[in-house]
Amino acid sequence: MSNTYTIILPYYCQEEVDRYLRIADHLMELGPQETPYEFLLAASPKMRPSRDMEKRLSRIAPTTSFSCPTQIFGYPEGPTAMYWDCMDYLAENSKENDQGFGLWLESDMIPVKPHWLDAIVNDWHSGEQTPWQMGALIPDVYKHRVLKRQRKWITAHVNGGACYNRQFAKLIPEAAKKEVFDVAIYPHVLAGKRMKATSTIALSTMQRCRKDIVDDRRMLLHGFMQDKDDFIDKCRQPVTRSEIQAYKNSEHYRAFTQAYERTKLMISGRGPEAMLNAMFLEIDKKEHVENSENQQRHAA
C-alpha cells in the first residue's frame, strides 16, 4: 500500500486566502514532485470554503475542501481547535498502516526548492520508526538579566508548522488538546520517542531568508513573527548568482555576533523582538554545535 501525504492549508480570513493563492502560483513555478500528494483546504467555521483556492490548487494536486466543525474562536483557541479538527479528519480518513503524514502549512510558510516535498518525505522515512511529529525544533530560550535570576522565555517544542503522523489525533491524550497545540503536544511526542527534528523545515525572517534559501538543507521556510505578505514575496524572488557566492555553505552562527547580541540582550533586551533574537541565537548555536560534531565524525 502506498503512503499518503496531505498538505493542510488552514485559513481564517480572506487575507490568508489571497496569500495561499500566491503560494499556489509559486508551487506551480517550482514544478511537480515525484511524490504524489494532496491538499486539504481547512476553512475556519467563520468562513465559507474558498472556491478560488480549490480551483487554483486542484491544478497542482487532488484537493479536498473541509469546513472545520468546532465552533471555537479567538486566539489561540480557534487555531488550536482547527488543528485538531484536521488531525481528526486525517485519522478518520487514513488506514492504520499508512505511514505518510499531514503537513500543517500555514500561510506564512513557503517551499523554496523545486524538490521540496520529495526531500521532506525522504527525511520523514529516514529513521527506523515512523515519527509522530517532524519539524523545526525550538530549544529552551532564557532571558539572562544583569544581577537578576534568569527567566525562561520559550519552552522547548517543535514549531507547529510541521509534519504529523496520520494517526496523530489518536496518539495524543485529550487533556493535551486544550492548550496551544505545538507546546502542549511536545512532552507526549518526546515520551513516545517519536519526535524528529529536521533541517528541511526552518524558521526564518526577512533578514535570514535569502541565506536560508541558498542553504541546500532548507526546503520549507516559516516566516516567524514577520509581516506575512512581505516574507512570502521576498522568498519568491529568484536566487541570484551573488547570493549563491555569498551564502553557499555559510552558517548564520558567528562567534563574535553571538557574544555581542547576547550581551545586548542581557543589558537591554525586552519585548517580542528581543525574545525572537534570543530564540534564533539559541537555534544557531545548537545547529553550529551539531554541524561541528557531524564534521568531526566524518573526519574520523
C-alpha positions as CSV (number, residue, x, y, z in Angstrom):
1,M,0.0,0.0,0.0
2,S,1.3,3.4,-0.9
3,N,1.5,6.1,1.8
4,T,-0.5,9.3,1.6
5,Y,0.9,12.8,2.0
6,T,-1.5,15.6,2.7
7,I,-0.7,19.3,2.7
8,I,-3.1,21.0,5.1
9,L,-3.8,24.7,4.4
10,P,-5.8,26.3,7.3
11,Y,-7.3,29.7,6.7
12,Y,-9.3,32.1,8.8
13,C,-9.8,35.2,6.6
14,Q,-9.7,36.5,3.1
15,E,-6.2,37.8,3.5
16,E,-5.0,34.3,4.1
17,V,-6.9,33.0,1.1
18,D,-5.1,35.6,-1.1
19,R,-1.8,34.6,0.4
20,Y,-2.4,30.9,-0.3
21,L,-3.3,31.8,-3.9
22,R,0.1,33.4,-4.3
23,I,1.8,30.3,-2.7
24,A,-0.1,28.1,-5.2
25,D,1.3,30.2,-8.1
26,H,4.7,29.6,-6.5
27,L,4.2,25.9,-6.3
28,M,3.3,25.8,-10.0
29,E,6.6,27.7,-10.7
30,L,8.6,25.2,-8.7
31,G,7.1,22.3,-10.7
32,P,5.8,18.8,-9.9
33,Q,7.1,16.4,-7.2
34,E,7.9,12.8,-7.7
35,T,5.9,12.1,-4.5
36,P,2.1,12.0,-5.1
37,Y,0.3,14.3,-2.7
38,E,-3.0,16.0,-2.0
39,F,-4.3,19.2,-0.4
40,L,-6.7,19.6,2.4
41,L,-8.1,23.1,2.5
42,A,-9.3,23.7,6.0
43,A,-11.7,26.6,6.4
44,S,-12.4,28.3,9.7
45,P,-16.0,27.8,10.9
46,K,-16.4,31.6,10.4
47,M,-15.8,31.3,6.6
48,R,-17.3,29.5,3.6
49,P,-14.8,27.2,1.8
50,S,-12.9,29.2,-0.8
51,R,-13.7,28.1,-4.3
52,D,-10.8,30.2,-5.6
53,M,-8.4,28.2,-3.5
54,E,-10.0,24.9,-4.5
55,K,-9.8,25.8,-8.2
56,R,-6.2,27.0,-8.1
57,L,-4.8,24.2,-6.0
58,S,-6.6,21.4,-7.8
59,R,-4.5,22.3,-10.8
60,I,-1.5,21.1,-8.8
61,A,-2.8,18.1,-6.9
62,P,-6.1,16.4,-5.8
63,T,-7.8,18.9,-3.5
64,T,-10.5,18.5,-0.8
65,S,-12.3,21.4,0.9
66,F,-13.1,20.9,4.6
67,S,-15.1,23.1,6.9
68,C,-13.7,22.8,10.4
69,P,-16.7,21.9,12.6
70,T,-15.6,23.0,16.1
71,Q,-17.2,26.4,16.9
72,I,-14.4,27.9,19.0
73,F,-13.0,31.3,18.1
74,G,-10.3,33.7,19.2
75,Y,-6.5,33.2,19.5
76,P,-5.1,30.7,20.3
77,E,-8.2,28.7,21.0
78,G,-9.6,29.0,17.4
79,P,-6.5,27.8,15.5
80,T,-5.9,25.1,18.1
81,A,-9.5,23.8,17.5
82,M,-9.0,23.9,13.8
83,Y,-5.7,22.0,14.1
84,W,-7.4,19.1,16.0
85,D,-10.3,19.1,13.6
86,C,-7.8,18.5,10.8
87,M,-5.9,15.8,12.8
88,D,-9.2,14.1,13.5
89,Y,-10.1,14.2,9.8
90,L,-6.7,12.6,8.8
91,A,-7.1,9.8,11.4
92,E,-10.7,9.1,10.3
93,N,-9.7,9.1,6.6
94,S,-6.5,7.1,6.8
95,K,-5.7,3.4,7.0
96,E,-3.8,2.5,10.2
97,N,-0.8,1.2,8.3
98,D,-0.5,4.4,6.2
99,Q,3.0,5.7,7.1
100,G,2.5,9.1,5.4
101,F,1.9,12.4,7.1
102,G,-0.2,15.6,7.2
103,L,1.9,18.8,6.8
104,W,0.4,21.7,8.6
105,L,1.3,24.5,6.2
106,E,0.4,28.0,7.4
107,S,0.1,30.9,5.1
108,D,3.5,32.3,6.2
109,M,5.2,29.1,5.1
110,I,6.6,28.7,1.7
111,P,8.6,25.9,-0.2
112,V,11.9,27.2,-1.6
113,K,13.3,24.3,-3.6
114,P,11.9,22.5,-6.7
115,H,12.2,19.1,-4.9
116,W,10.9,20.4,-1.6
117,L,8.3,17.7,-0.8
118,D,10.4,14.8,-2.0
119,A,13.2,15.9,0.4
120,I,10.8,16.2,3.3
121,V,9.3,12.8,2.6
122,N,12.8,11.2,2.4
123,D,13.7,12.7,5.8
124,W,10.4,11.5,7.3
125,H,11.2,7.9,6.3
126,S,14.9,8.1,7.1
127,G,14.7,6.6,10.6
128,E,13.9,3.2,11.9
129,Q,10.4,4.2,13.0
130,T,7.7,6.5,11.6
131,P,7.7,9.7,13.6
132,W,4.7,11.2,15.3
133,Q,5.9,14.7,14.5
134,M,8.8,16.1,12.4
135,G,9.6,19.8,12.2
136,A,11.8,22.7,13.3
137,L,13.0,22.3,16.9
138,I,13.0,25.4,19.1
139,P,15.2,24.9,22.2
140,D,14.6,26.3,25.6
141,V,15.2,30.1,25.5
142,Y,16.1,32.0,28.6
143,K,16.2,35.7,29.4
144,H,19.5,36.5,31.1
145,R,19.5,39.7,33.1
146,V,22.2,41.6,34.9
147,L,22.1,40.9,38.6
148,K,18.8,39.0,38.3
149,R,17.7,35.4,38.0
150,Q,17.3,34.0,34.5
151,R,13.8,33.6,33.3
152,K,12.5,31.2,30.7
153,W,11.2,33.0,27.6
154,I,10.3,29.9,25.5
155,T,9.8,26.3,26.4
156,A,11.4,23.8,24.1
157,H,9.0,22.4,21.4
158,V,8.7,21.7,17.7
159,N,7.2,24.6,15.8
160,G,3.6,23.8,14.8
161,G,4.2,24.1,11.0
162,A,5.4,20.5,10.8
163,C,4.6,17.0,9.6
164,Y,2.3,14.8,11.7
165,N,1.6,11.1,11.7
166,R,-1.7,10.4,10.1
167,Q,-2.9,8.8,13.3
168,F,-1.7,11.7,15.5
169,A,-5.1,12.5,16.9
170,K,-5.3,9.0,18.4
171,L,-1.8,9.2,19.8
172,I,-2.2,12.3,22.0
173,P,-4.4,12.4,25.1
174,E,-7.5,14.6,25.1
175,A,-6.2,16.6,28.0
176,A,-3.3,17.9,25.8
177,K,-5.7,19.2,23.1
178,K,-7.0,22.2,25.0
179,E,-3.8,24.3,25.1
180,V,-1.7,25.9,22.3
181,F,-1.1,22.7,20.3
182,D,2.6,22.8,19.4
183,V,3.7,23.4,23.0
184,A,1.1,21.1,24.6
185,I,1.9,18.1,22.4
186,Y,5.7,18.2,22.7
187,P,6.0,16.3,26.1
188,H,3.8,13.5,24.7
189,V,5.8,13.2,21.5
190,L,9.0,13.1,23.4
191,A,7.6,10.5,25.8
192,G,6.7,8.3,22.8
193,K,10.2,8.7,21.4
194,R,8.8,9.7,18.0
195,M,9.9,13.3,17.7
196,K,12.2,14.0,14.7
197,A,13.9,17.4,14.3
198,T,14.6,18.2,10.7
199,S,16.7,20.8,8.9
200,T,14.3,20.6,5.9
201,I,11.8,22.9,7.6
202,A,13.2,26.0,9.2
203,L,12.0,29.2,11.0
204,S,13.2,32.3,9.2
205,T,12.9,36.1,9.0
206,M,13.1,38.8,6.4
207,Q,16.8,39.2,7.3
208,R,17.6,35.5,7.3
209,C,15.5,34.1,4.4
210,R,17.8,34.7,1.5
211,K,20.7,32.8,3.1
212,D,18.2,30.0,4.1
213,I,17.0,29.7,0.5
214,V,20.6,29.1,-0.7
215,D,21.1,26.5,2.1
216,D,20.8,23.1,0.4
217,R,19.2,21.6,3.5
218,R,16.2,24.1,3.6
219,M,13.1,23.0,1.7
220,L,10.3,24.9,3.6
221,L,10.6,28.2,5.4
222,H,8.3,29.6,8.1
223,G,8.3,33.4,8.5
224,F,8.2,33.5,12.2
225,M,6.7,36.7,13.7
226,Q,7.2,38.5,10.3
227,D,4.9,40.5,8.0
228,K,3.5,37.5,6.2
229,D,3.0,39.1,2.8
230,D,6.4,40.7,2.7
231,F,8.0,37.4,3.8
232,I,6.3,35.4,1.1
233,D,7.2,37.9,-1.6
234,K,10.8,38.0,-0.6
235,C,11.1,34.2,-0.6
236,R,9.6,34.1,-4.1
237,Q,12.3,36.2,-5.6
238,P,14.8,34.2,-7.8
239,V,18.2,33.4,-6.2
240,T,21.0,35.5,-7.7
241,R,24.5,34.4,-8.5
242,S,25.8,36.9,-6.0
243,E,23.6,35.4,-3.3
244,I,24.9,31.9,-4.1
245,Q,28.5,33.1,-3.9
246,A,27.9,35.0,-0.6
247,Y,25.8,32.4,1.2
248,K,26.8,28.9,-0.1
249,N,27.9,26.7,2.8
250,S,27.6,29.6,5.2
251,E,26.1,29.4,8.7
252,H,24.1,32.0,10.5
253,Y,26.3,31.4,13.5
254,R,29.2,33.7,14.1
255,A,31.0,33.6,17.5
256,F,31.5,37.3,17.7
257,T,27.9,38.1,16.7
258,Q,26.7,35.6,19.3
259,A,28.7,37.2,22.1
260,Y,27.7,40.8,21.1
261,E,24.0,40.0,20.7
262,R,23.8,38.1,23.9
263,T,25.4,41.0,25.8
264,K,22.9,43.4,24.3
265,L,20.0,41.2,25.3
266,M,21.4,40.9,28.9
267,I,21.6,44.6,29.2
268,S,18.6,45.9,27.4
269,G,16.6,43.0,25.8
270,R,12.9,43.4,26.3
271,G,9.7,42.6,24.4
272,P,8.9,40.3,21.5
273,E,11.8,41.4,19.2
274,A,14.3,40.6,21.9
275,M,12.7,37.2,22.5
276,L,12.8,36.5,18.8
277,N,16.5,37.4,18.6
278,A,17.3,35.2,21.7
279,M,15.5,32.3,20.0
280,F,17.5,32.5,16.8
281,L,20.7,32.8,18.8
282,E,19.9,29.5,20.5
283,I,18.8,27.8,17.3
284,D,22.0,29.0,15.5
285,K,24.3,27.9,18.4
286,K,22.6,24.4,18.6
287,E,22.9,23.9,14.8
288,H,26.5,25.0,14.8
289,V,27.4,22.5,17.5
290,E,25.6,19.7,15.7
291,N,27.4,20.6,12.4
292,S,30.8,20.6,14.1
293,E,30.1,17.2,15.7
294,N,29.0,15.8,12.3
295,Q,32.2,17.1,10.7
296,Q,34.3,15.5,13.4
297,R,32.6,12.2,13.0
298,H,33.0,12.2,9.2
299,A,36.7,13.2,9.6
300,A,37.2,10.2,12.0
